[in-house]
């Protein structure tokens, strides 16, 4: 059986890249819902329905375990899927998100002045604030929605001057709060982590999720041998998207770097 990785677009490839680097032996199925990206400006109900469709598809592709490599989907749909959907329809399958590994890292390093940047839906959900305060009640947590960044990245924009201006505008509020840590609470943002670091300066810790998710997945599989033993280990990866434009091969190569093997990208329709 496979490990599924889902994102609303291509940002989840930053998570897949870390998985392929740290846990290359497993079989992966990546699904990007490019036709409906971004999720960040949609209602929680719509995000849940879209995420459920994606999970259904990945289960049909023989995935034992699905990782929601999307903070918007994790913050708006994961709990309902875990507590209601899986017990009723797929009690032997598992769905994990990307928020918990980040929260555990914040706790382990005792980060007490934290800035969160993400989509509007992630920020409005308050998921990061709630989860951080559960483990660090005295932490000061500030949020900033960055709605322009996902389209900027998905469109393959490369204008560094424009990107810097956008980041300076978004980060101004957080820098005024004298944060010591900033969480890139959108998997797309991992691709421009360096640009974030350049704007906030070397004294502020920038947390990107890819490596954290890979490390926590290894720990999870070690704790759940009943799942790990059912996973195929043939070093294979399949890619599916819901919209296939001519430049997707280039974008996927950009996200995955040396881990891209020029594999076929399959077009599917989740809403049918």
Number of C-alpha atoms within 10 A of each C-alpha: 19 24 23 28 29 29 30 30 26 28 24 28 27 24 31 29 21 20 23 20 14 14 17 18 15 18 20 27 20 23 30 25 23 20 15 13 19 19 26 26 15 14 12 20 11 13 22 21 14 19 27 19 16 24 24 15 17 23 20 10 15 14 24 22 23 24 24 28 34 28 31 36 27 26 24 24 22 23 16 13 20 17 10 11 14 15 13 10 10 13 10 10 15 19 20 19 22 28 23 17 18 24 21 16 14 20 16 10 8 12 20 19 17 23 26 24 22 25 23 19 23 28 23 19 14 13 17 25 19 13 16 23 16 13 15 16 11 11 18 16 21 18 23 19 19 19 17 14 21 23 14 16 18 18 12 14 12 10 9 10 8 12 19 15 12 15 18 15 11 18 22 13 15 22 16 8 14 12 22 17 21 26 21 22 27 26 26 31 23 23 17 14 14 11 16 20 16 11 16 21 11 9 10 16 16 20 20 23 26 22 20 21 24 22 15 16 18 15 11 13 14 12 11 11 11 10 17 18 11 11 21 17 16 12 12 14 20 16 16 20 24 20 17 15 9 7 11 18 16 11 16 20 16 15 22 19 12 10 15 15 10 10 10 11 16 13 14 17 13 16 9 5
